[in-house]
Amino acid sequence: MKIAIIGTKGLPATYGGFETFAWNLSRFLILKGNQVTVVNEKGISTINEIEGIKILYSKYQKSKNPLKFYYNSLKLVKKNHDIVLVCGVGGAFFYKLIKGEAIVITNVDGLEHLRRKYTLIQRFVVKILQRASSIFSDYIIADSDQVKTFWSTNFRKSRNKISAICYGADIPEKFDSVLLDKYAIFKNQYYLVVARIVPENNIKMILDAFSNYRGSKKLVVVGKVNDNNYSKEFATVLNEKINFVGSIYNKPKLDSLRINSFAYIHGHSVGGTNPALLEAMACECICLCHDNVFNREVTNNEQLYFDSSVSLKLLMENLETMPDLIDYKSKAKIRVIENYSWEQIGNQYVQLFDLLIKKRK
């Protein structure tokens, strides 16, 4: 099969979930004997191939010209591939405008129209693009059962052409505890947050909880402040227990911070299978999750949940008095091994691609 992946910033994967997804899925597809092309946004790198994956370049940057980015990316690949896997709904208007025999599959991501980082106009546009995706996609992939349920309920055109295939995570094997010295923290003496500093990730709720927290542990926040208007209000947070360390895209470093933390706090409230949560679970973190259907699905209701700064504060203080926490850690790791390995996810994609190509023929 000839498969193209578009809609991510591109490879090598140094950004968020879609880029990591594209990297892991592409390598798996190559190992299975397929040809894979990934379209990078303008300026991300200069390579033409990486580990057998062909790299093409859009004329545009996704963040600056998203519609032009999707349109140009589709033009590059739709005529000469069997499958075009589109990450996000931004290209839906162009699926039928650009001629080509490729089967177009949209990975719809989370419920983007609920993200408070977007303006009302942007959310409205996202809703239109979601509906267009439900109509013009040959097939749709949701990244969790809950997201699939939302699409099947709200977009009738998608009911008979949608599957749930989650993101994946691998169990890391190597960790560097020396990294802790850089941030003046110690093993099991800090809570960890890894998130974009945007409203739907409930950073303010977490910080409010920590401002009233009576324990001795620190809070380490991996995420960029001064990145948007919301994050700017945290740039001057003065609290000796709270440490903003900026963005870290190096996975071994992140894994080292995860495995040495006392617990991981996951404030994400919008979306399906969130990669940051999976990767924390893969590192055997105790996970304190915002209480919503998406996080409960991923964790199988086997971790701990909060819905306010007060409940999170109490959760942290009570957790520190519990004598044995190994059960939470082992359940987190087992959940990833049994349900979210990249090999399992890759096989699900291969099976779907094969089925759709056979139906087309």
C-alpha positions in Angstrom: 0.0 0.0 0.0 1.0 3.6 -0.6 -0.1 5.6 2.4 0.2 9.4 3.0 -0.2 11.1 6.3 -1.0 14.9 6.4 -2.3 17.4 8.9 0.6 17.2 11.4 3.5 19.7 11.7 5.6 16.8 10.5 8.6 14.7 11.2 10.8 14.3 13.1 8.2 14.4 15.9 9.2 17.2 18.2 5.8 18.7 19.1 2.5 17.2 20.2 0.3 14.1 20.0 -0.4 14.1 16.2 3.3 14.3 15.4 4.2 11.4 17.8 1.2 9.5 16.3 2.5 10.1 12.7 6.0 9.0 13.7 5.0 5.7 15.4 2.4 4.7 12.8 4.6 5.5 9.9 7.5 3.3 11.2 5.1 0.5 11.9 3.6 0.7 8.4 7.1 0.7 6.9 8.0 -2.5 8.9 4.9 -4.1 7.4 6.2 -3.4 3.9 4.1 -0.4 3.0 5.3 2.9 1.4 4.7 5.9 3.6 4.8 9.6 2.8 4.4 12.4 5.5 3.8 16.0 4.5 5.6 18.4 6.7 4.7 22.0 7.2 6.9 24.7 5.7 10.2 25.2 7.5 10.0 22.4 10.1 13.1 20.6 8.7 15.0 20.0 5.5 15.2 16.2 5.3 13.6 14.2 2.4 13.5 10.8 4.1 13.7 9.4 7.6 13.8 5.7 8.4 12.3 4.9 5.0 9.5 7.5 5.4 9.4 9.9 2.4 9.0 13.5 3.5 7.3 16.2 1.3 6.8 19.8 2.2 3.7 22.1 2.1 4.1 25.6 1.0 2.4 26.8 4.2 2.7 26.5 8.0 -0.3 24.8 9.8 -0.5 27.4 12.6 -0.4 30.4 10.2 -2.5 29.2 7.2 -4.3 26.0 8.3 -6.7 25.8 5.4 -4.0 26.5 2.8 -1.8 24.0 4.6 -4.4 21.2 4.3 -5.3 22.1 0.7 -1.7 22.1 -0.5 -0.9 18.9 1.4 -3.8 17.1 -0.2 -2.7 18.3 -3.7 0.7 16.8 -3.0 -0.5 13.3 -2.2 -4.1 12.6 -3.3 -3.3 11.5 -6.9 -0.6 9.0 -6.2 -1.5 7.2 -2.9 -3.9 4.4 -2.0 -4.7 5.9 1.4 -4.5 9.5 2.6 -4.8 9.7 6.4 -5.7 13.3 7.4 -5.0 14.3 11.0 -7.7 16.8 12.0 -10.7 18.2 10.2 -9.1 21.2 8.5 -9.0 19.7 5.1 -12.6 18.5 4.8 -13.8 21.1 2.3 -11.1 20.1 -0.2 -11.6 16.3 -0.3 -13.8 16.3 -3.3 -12.2 19.3 -5.0 -8.9 17.6 -5.6 -9.0 14.7 -8.0 -7.4 11.5 -7.0 -8.2 7.8 -6.4 -7.0 7.8 -2.8 -9.3 6.8 0.0 -9.4 9.7 2.4 -9.6 8.9 6.1 -10.0 11.7 8.7 -8.7 11.2 12.2 -11.0 13.8 13.9 -8.9 14.2 17.0 -10.9 15.3 20.1 -13.9 17.6 20.4 -12.1 20.6 19.1 -15.2 22.8 19.2 -15.2 22.7 23.0 -11.7 24.0 23.4 -11.8 27.3 25.2 -8.6 28.5 23.7 -10.5 29.2 20.5 -12.7 32.2 19.9 -16.4 31.8 19.3 -15.9 32.3 15.6 -13.1 29.7 15.5 -15.3 27.2 17.4 -18.1 27.8 14.9 -15.7 27.2 12.0 -14.5 24.0 13.7 -18.2 22.8 13.9 -18.6 23.4 10.2 -15.4 21.5 9.4 -16.5 18.6 11.6 -19.8 18.4 9.7 -18.0 18.6 6.4 -15.6 15.8 7.5 -18.6 13.6 8.4 -20.0 14.1 4.8 -16.9 14.1 2.6 -14.5 11.7 4.4 -14.5 8.2 2.9 -13.9 7.0 6.5 -13.5 8.5 9.9 -11.4 7.5 12.9 -12.1 8.6 16.4 -9.4 8.3 19.0 -11.7 6.9 21.8 -15.1 5.2 22.2 -16.4 8.4 23.7 -15.4 10.5 20.8 -16.9 7.9 18.4 -20.2 8.1 20.3 -20.2 11.9 20.0 -19.7 11.7 16.2 -22.2 8.9 15.7 -24.8 10.8 17.7 -24.3 14.3 16.3 -23.2 13.6 12.7 -25.5 11.0 11.1 -23.4 10.8 8.0 -20.6 9.3 10.0 -22.5 6.5 11.6 -21.7 3.8 9.1 -18.1 4.8 8.4 -16.4 5.4 11.8 -14.2 3.3 14.0 -12.4 4.0 17.3 -8.7 3.5 17.1 -6.8 5.1 20.0 -3.3 6.6 20.3 -0.6 4.4 21.5 2.3 4.4 24.0 5.3 2.2 24.6 6.8 1.2 28.0 10.0 3.2 28.4 13.1 1.3 29.5 15.8 3.9 30.2 15.6 6.8 32.6 18.0 9.5 33.7 17.6 10.5 37.3 20.4 13.1 37.0 17.8 15.3 35.3 16.2 16.0 38.6 19.2 17.9 39.8 18.6 20.5 37.1 15.3 21.3 38.5 16.2 21.0 42.2 13.7 18.2 42.8 13.9 14.7 44.3 12.3 11.4 43.5 8.8 11.1 44.9 8.9 14.6 46.2 6.9 16.4 43.5 3.7 16.2 41.5 4.0 16.5 37.7 1.9 18.3 35.1 2.7 18.0 31.4 0.3 20.1 29.3 -0.2 23.0 27.0 -1.1 26.0 29.2 -4.6 26.4 27.8 -8.0 26.8 29.6 -9.4 23.3 28.8 -6.4 21.7 30.6 -7.5 23.3 33.8 -4.1 24.7 34.8 -5.7 27.3 37.0 -7.7 24.7 38.9 -4.5 22.8 39.6 -2.6 25.9 40.7 -5.5 26.9 43.0 -5.4 23.5 44.5 -1.7 23.7 45.1 -1.9 27.2 46.7 -4.1 25.7 49.5 -2.3 22.3 49.6 -0.7 21.6 53.0 1.8 19.0 52.1 5.5 19.3 51.5 5.8 18.2 47.9 6.5 20.5 45.0 4.6 20.9 41.7 6.5 20.7 38.4 4.7 22.1 35.4 6.0 21.2 31.9 4.5 23.7 29.5 5.2 27.0 27.9 4.0 30.2 29.7 3.7 33.5 27.7 2.5 31.3 24.8 -1.0 32.8 24.8 -3.1 35.2 26.7 -4.3 32.5 29.1 -0.8 31.3 29.9 0.6 34.8 30.5 -1.2 35.1 33.8 0.9 32.3 35.2 4.2 33.7 34.0 4.6 35.6 37.3 3.3 33.0 39.7 5.4 33.3 42.9 5.3 30.2 44.9 8.5 28.3 46.0 6.7 25.0 45.6 5.6 25.6 42.0 8.2 25.2 39.3 7.4 26.1 35.7 10.1 24.4 33.6 8.9 25.4 30.1 8.3 23.0 27.2 10.2 19.7 27.0 9.8 17.7 23.8 12.5 15.2 24.5 10.7 12.1 25.5 13.4 10.4 27.5 13.6 13.5 29.6 9.9 13.6 30.1 9.8 9.9 31.0 12.5 10.5 33.6 10.4 13.3 35.2 7.3 11.1 35.0 8.8 7.9 36.6 10.4 9.9 39.5 7.3 11.9 40.3 5.1 11.1 43.3 2.0 11.4 41.0 0.9 12.8 37.7 -1.9 15.4 37.6 -3.9 15.4 34.3 -6.2 18.3 34.0 -7.2 17.8 30.3 -11.0 17.9 29.9 -11.6 17.9 26.2 -10.6 15.1 23.9 -10.3 11.4 23.7 -7.2 9.3 24.3 -4.7 11.9 25.4 -1.1 11.0 24.7 0.3 12.8 27.8 -2.0 10.6 30.0 -1.0 7.4 28.2 2.7 8.2 28.5 2.3 8.9 32.2 0.6 5.6 32.7 3.3 3.8 30.7 5.8 5.2 33.3 3.7 3.7 36.1 2.5 7.1 37.4 -0.3 7.4 39.9 -2.7 9.5 37.8 -4.9 12.2 39.3 -7.2 13.0 36.5 -9.9 15.6 35.8 -13.2 13.7 36.2 -14.6 13.3 32.7 -15.7 10.4 30.5 -12.5 10.6 28.3 -10.1 10.2 31.2 -12.1 7.5 32.9 -12.2 5.5 29.6 -8.4 5.7 29.2 -7.7 4.8 32.8 -10.5 2.2 33.0 -11.8 3.9 36.2 -8.7 2.6 38.0 -7.0 5.9 39.0 -8.1 8.9 41.0 -10.3 11.8 39.9 -11.1 15.4 40.7 -13.6 18.0 39.5 -12.5 21.1 41.4 -9.5 22.7 43.1 -10.9 21.7 46.5 -11.3 18.0 45.5 -7.8 18.0 44.0 -6.3 19.5 47.2 -8.0 16.8 49.3 -7.0 14.1 46.9 -3.3 15.0 47.2 -3.4 15.3 50.9 -5.2 12.0 51.4 -3.0 10.2 48.8 0.1 11.1 50.9 -1.3 9.3 53.9 -2.0 6.0 52.1 0.5 3.3 53.0 0.5 1.3 49.7 0.2 3.0 46.3 1.7 0.3 44.1 -1.7 -0.9 43.0 -2.4 2.3 41.1 1.0 2.2 39.5 0.7 -1.4 38.3 -2.8 -0.9 37.0 -1.7 2.1 34.9 1.1 0.2 33.3 -0.9 -2.9 32.7 -3.7 -0.8 31.1 -1.2 0.5 28.5 0.4 -2.9 27.8 -3.0 -4.6 27.2 -4.8 -1.8 25.3 -2.5 0.9 24.0 0.8 -0.5 22.6 1.8 1.0 19.3 1.9 -2.5 17.8 -1.7 -3.0 18.6 -2.7 0.4 17.3 -0.6 -0.1 14.1 -2.3 -3.5 13.4 -5.7 -1.9 13.8 -4.8 0.7 11.1 -3.3 -1.9 8.8 -6.5 -4.1 9.1 -8.7 -1.0 8.4 -6.6 0.1 5.4 -6.7 -3.4 3.9 -10.5 -3.7 4.4 -11.2 -0.3 2.8 -9.0 -1.0 -0.2 -10.7 -4.4 -0.8 -14.1 -2.7 -0.6 -13.0 -0.1 -3.1 -11.8 -2.7 -5.6 
